[in-house]
Amino acid sequence: MKKKVVLYTRIPEAEFEKLNQDFDLIYFDGISDTNRQQFLAEIETAHALIGASVKLGYDELKHTQNLQVVSTISTGVDAFDIEYLNQRKIALMHTPDAVTNTTADTIFALMMCTARRTTELNNLVTRGDWKGSIKEQHFGVDLHGKTLGILGMGRIGYALAKRAHCGFDMNINYYNRSHNIKAEENLSATKLSLDDLLEQSDFVCSILPANAQTDLLIGQREFELMKPSAIFINGGRGNVVDEEALVNALSMGSIRAAGLDVYKVEPLPTSSPLMLLDNVVLLPHVGSATAQTRLLMVQCAISNVHAALQGNIVENCANAEAF
């Protein structure tokens, strides 16, 4: 008898057919107020859930009877009540390796775009305001030879550091709970306290996850510690940054510029004062948004379901310590 799997995100047809062949598949094209109760009813007897961008905590999962695995098509797991999943011994699988290089590329692109003011200068050209040679007021800054401070030296942090150090001869500082020996040995990275990193770095890139320890970690005090010439990049989670403090820092010149792919509220409201600033580059949370990577994430999430239902949680299990 096939195990029941509830899929709550649209995926490519070929991958859908694989799931449908291997399992008793129930499909929802996203979850909304119109189908939420039906979704909750179906997951009561499901053995596995697979999807993305839906909060799944105690209220949603308390009536599930057979649930063994939740497989998210994402790296981040802040949409889940991990403590409750641990109590139930439900494996939470995710796709960290699939997004590493693409997300590092996006963050590095934000570094380059803010440093060379590409959005601002593109607007200057398209407005018809390019009348002659660019003067000093529109000059950018170089990346090569500068110091990059990375908040969170995990897979993506290491990939970003590799691009910066090997490609642009950048010095690497990092703030992390533990030492990343690989980064220290291969990239001459230096582990620093948060304050020391902020004070010494020309570029500060946050790749931190969302949790109680990182909530509003970067605020007014932290921006004041940074160099006035520093550029701040956030490619991790929006809750890490006090956006009001960031707006003030950008407006008052406490820092030079910022590049953001994540926000406290997403989509970013059109009323956000970030929209009015020239010295900020805004992306719509596209860190992993390439066709190749999104397909790889789906394939990884499906493989995770197969593995976890067979009791194999050696790889890609976000709560393996519970087992």
C-alpha positions in Angstrom: 0.0 0.0 0.0 1.4 3.4 -1.0 2.1 6.0 1.6 0.1 9.2 1.5 2.0 12.4 0.6 0.4 15.8 0.5 2.1 18.2 -1.9 1.2 21.9 -1.3 3.4 23.7 -3.9 3.3 23.6 -7.7 6.3 21.7 -9.1 7.5 20.7 -12.6 5.3 18.1 -14.3 8.0 15.4 -14.5 8.7 15.6 -10.8 5.0 15.7 -10.1 4.6 12.4 -12.1 7.4 10.8 -10.1 5.7 11.6 -6.8 2.3 10.5 -8.2 3.7 7.2 -9.3 5.5 6.4 -6.0 2.9 7.6 -3.5 -0.8 8.2 -2.9 -0.5 11.9 -3.8 -2.8 14.7 -2.8 -2.1 18.0 -4.5 -2.8 21.6 -3.5 -1.7 24.4 -5.8 -0.7 26.6 -2.8 -2.7 27.1 0.4 -5.2 29.9 0.9 -8.3 30.7 2.9 -10.4 28.9 0.3 -8.7 25.5 0.6 -7.0 25.7 4.1 -9.6 23.5 5.9 -9.4 20.9 3.1 -5.6 20.9 3.4 -5.8 20.4 7.2 -8.2 17.5 6.7 -6.0 15.8 4.2 -2.8 16.0 6.2 -4.5 14.3 9.2 -3.8 10.9 7.5 -0.7 11.9 5.5 2.7 10.2 6.0 4.7 13.0 4.4 4.2 16.7 3.4 6.2 18.4 0.7 6.1 22.1 -0.3 7.1 25.6 0.6 6.0 29.0 2.0 3.3 27.6 4.4 3.6 27.9 8.1 3.3 24.5 9.8 3.3 24.5 13.6 1.3 22.9 16.4 -2.1 24.3 15.2 -1.6 22.9 11.7 -0.1 19.5 12.7 -1.8 18.6 16.0 -4.4 16.3 14.4 -1.9 14.4 12.1 -1.9 10.7 12.9 0.7 9.2 10.6 3.1 12.0 9.8 6.7 11.0 9.6 8.3 13.7 7.5 7.9 17.3 6.4 10.0 18.1 3.4 10.4 21.8 2.7 11.5 23.0 -0.8 13.8 25.6 0.9 16.8 25.9 3.0 15.3 28.0 5.7 13.1 26.3 8.3 11.7 29.3 10.2 8.2 28.5 9.0 8.2 25.4 11.3 7.7 24.7 15.0 10.9 22.6 15.3 10.4 21.9 19.0 7.0 20.4 18.3 8.3 18.3 15.4 11.1 17.1 17.8 8.5 16.1 20.4 6.6 14.1 17.7 9.8 12.7 16.2 8.7 14.1 12.8 11.7 14.6 10.5 12.1 18.1 9.0 14.0 17.8 5.8 15.3 20.8 3.8 17.5 21.6 0.8 20.7 23.4 2.0 23.2 22.2 -0.6 20.9 23.0 -3.6 20.9 26.7 -3.0 24.4 27.4 -1.9 26.1 28.6 -5.1 23.1 30.4 -6.5 22.5 32.3 -3.3 26.2 33.2 -3.0 26.1 34.6 -6.5 23.1 36.7 -5.7 24.7 38.2 -2.6 27.9 38.9 -4.5 25.9 40.6 -7.2 24.4 42.8 -4.5 27.9 43.7 -3.3 28.9 44.7 -6.8 25.7 46.5 -7.6 25.9 48.6 -4.5 29.6 49.3 -4.8 29.3 50.4 -8.4 25.9 52.0 -7.9 24.4 50.2 -10.9 20.7 50.8 -10.2 21.3 54.5 -9.5 23.4 54.9 -12.7 21.0 52.9 -14.8 18.2 55.3 -13.7 20.4 58.2 -14.6 20.9 56.9 -18.1 17.2 56.0 -18.6 16.0 59.4 -17.4 18.2 61.0 -20.0 20.4 62.7 -17.4 23.7 61.3 -18.8 25.1 64.4 -20.5 28.8 63.8 -20.4 31.6 62.1 -18.5 30.6 60.8 -15.1 31.9 63.1 -12.3 33.1 62.3 -8.8 29.6 62.5 -7.3 28.7 59.4 -9.2 31.8 57.4 -8.6 31.6 53.9 -7.1 34.0 52.0 -4.9 36.2 49.0 -5.6 35.8 45.5 -4.1 39.2 44.1 -4.8 41.6 44.3 -1.9 38.8 45.3 0.6 37.7 43.6 3.7 34.5 41.5 3.7 32.8 40.7 7.0 30.4 37.8 6.8 27.7 37.2 9.5 27.1 33.4 9.4 29.9 31.2 8.0 27.9 28.2 6.9 27.7 26.8 3.4 26.6 30.0 1.7 29.0 32.1 3.8 31.9 29.9 2.7 30.9 30.1 -0.9 30.6 33.9 -0.7 34.0 34.1 1.0 35.6 31.9 -1.7 34.3 34.2 -4.4 35.5 37.3 -2.6 38.9 36.0 -1.6 39.9 34.0 -4.6 38.3 36.2 -7.2 38.8 39.7 -5.7 41.6 39.3 -3.2 39.4 40.4 -0.4 40.3 39.9 3.2 37.7 37.8 5.0 36.4 38.3 8.5 33.5 36.3 9.9 31.1 36.2 12.9 29.8 32.7 13.7 29.0 30.5 16.7 31.9 28.2 16.0 35.1 28.3 14.0 35.0 27.4 10.4 38.4 25.7 10.0 37.9 25.2 6.3 37.5 28.9 5.8 40.4 29.8 8.0 42.8 27.3 6.3 41.7 27.8 2.7 40.7 31.5 2.6 42.7 33.0 5.5 39.4 33.9 7.2 39.5 35.4 10.7 36.8 34.8 13.3 35.9 38.0 15.1 33.4 39.3 17.6 30.4 41.1 16.1 31.6 44.5 17.1 35.2 44.0 15.8 33.8 42.7 12.5 31.6 45.7 12.1 34.3 48.1 12.9 36.9 46.6 10.5 34.9 45.5 7.4 34.3 47.5 4.2 31.4 45.2 3.3 29.2 43.5 5.8 27.1 40.6 4.5 24.5 38.9 6.7 23.6 35.3 5.9 22.1 34.6 9.3 19.0 32.5 9.9 15.9 33.7 11.7 15.8 32.7 15.3 15.6 34.3 18.8 19.3 35.0 18.9 19.4 36.8 15.6 16.2 38.9 15.9 17.1 42.6 15.3 20.7 41.7 15.8 21.8 44.6 13.6 20.3 48.0 14.7 21.3 51.6 15.3 24.3 50.7 17.6 25.7 48.2 15.1 25.3 50.6 12.1 27.1 53.3 14.1 30.0 50.9 14.6 30.4 50.4 10.9 32.6 52.7 8.8 30.8 55.6 7.0 32.2 54.1 3.8 30.9 50.6 4.6 28.2 48.8 2.5 25.7 46.5 4.2 24.2 43.4 2.4 21.4 41.2 3.7 20.9 37.9 1.9 19.8 35.9 5.0 16.6 36.8 6.8 14.9 40.1 7.2 14.3 39.9 10.9 18.0 40.2 11.6 17.9 43.9 10.7 16.1 46.8 12.3 14.8 48.4 9.1 14.1 51.7 10.7 17.7 51.9 11.9 18.9 50.9 8.5 16.9 53.6 6.8 18.3 56.2 9.3 21.9 54.9 8.7 21.5 55.2 4.9 19.8 58.6 5.1 22.3 60.1 7.6 25.4 58.7 5.9 26.3 56.4 8.8 27.0 53.8 6.1 27.5 54.3 2.4 24.9 51.9 0.9 23.0 48.7 1.3 21.8 45.8 -0.8 18.8 43.8 0.3 17.2 40.6 -0.9 15.2 39.9 2.3 12.9 42.1 4.5 11.0 41.9 7.7 7.7 42.0 5.8 7.6 40.4 2.3 6.6 41.5 -0.2 8.2 44.8 0.8 5.3 47.3 1.2 5.3 50.2 -1.3 5.1 52.5 1.7 8.6 51.4 2.9 11.0 54.4 3.1 13.6 52.1 1.6 11.8 52.7 -1.7 12.8 56.4 -1.6 16.6 55.9 -1.1 19.1 56.1 -4.0 21.8 54.3 -2.1 20.0 51.0 -1.7 19.6 48.1 -4.1 16.4 46.1 -3.5 15.7 42.6 -4.8 12.5 40.6 -4.3 13.9 37.6 -2.3 15.5 36.0 -5.4 18.6 34.4 -3.7 17.8 30.9 -5.2 15.6 32.1 -8.1 17.1 30.4 -11.1 15.4 27.7 -13.1 18.2 25.3 -12.6 18.4 25.8 -8.8 14.6 25.7 -8.2 14.4 22.4 -10.1 17.3 21.0 -8.0 15.5 22.1 -4.8 12.4 20.2 -5.9 14.4 17.1 -6.8 16.2 17.2 -3.5 13.0 17.7 -1.5 11.5 14.6 -3.2 14.6 12.5 -2.5 14.4 13.7 1.1 10.8 12.3 1.3 11.9 8.9 0.0 14.9 8.8 2.3 13.1 9.9 5.5 10.2 7.5 5.0 12.8 4.8 4.9 14.3 6.0 8.1 17.4 7.6 6.5 17.9 11.1 7.9 21.7 11.3 7.7 21.6 14.1 5.1 19.4 17.2 4.9 17.5 16.7 8.2 17.2 20.0 10.1 16.2 18.4 13.4 18.4 15.2 13.3 19.4 15.8 16.9 15.8 14.8 17.9 16.5 11.3 16.6 
